[in-house]
Amino acid sequence: MLNVLQFFLIPVALLAVGVILAAGIYSLAKGGEFAKNNSNKLMRARVTAQAIAVALLVIFAYLIARANGG
């Protein structure tokens, strides 16, 4: 379970946050109709992806502590 979290789920979650963040920055930089239609949706998606990434990191930290007898 630790390997799956460490080498797959956490990096995928962090990559998703980065991609969504980049899309949001692009949306704001482009402006116009594209920004009006997508900026709020992208911000909500980023916050959700960040929450998932943080949750995975907390689970990983808990499992590491439990494996080390903590």
DAMO-V352240 format. One record per backbone hydrogen bond with DSSP energy under -0.5 kcal/mol. CO is the residue of the C=O (numbers start at 1). NH is the residue of the N-H. Records with the same first field share a line. If there is no record, write none. Layout:
CO->NH + NH
//
This chain:
1->5
2->6
3->7
4->8 + 9
5->10
8->12
9->13
10->14
11->15
12->16
13->17
14->18
15->19
16->20
17->21
18->22
19->23
20->24
21->25
22->26
23->27
24->28
25->29
26->30
27->31
31->34 + 35
32->36
33->37
34->38
35->39
38->42
39->43
40->44
41->45
42->46
43->47
44->48
45->49
46->50
47->51
48->52
49->53
50->54
51->55
52->56
53->57
54->58
55->59
56->60
57->61
58->62
59->63
60->64
61->65
62->66
63->67
64->68
65->70
66->69
//
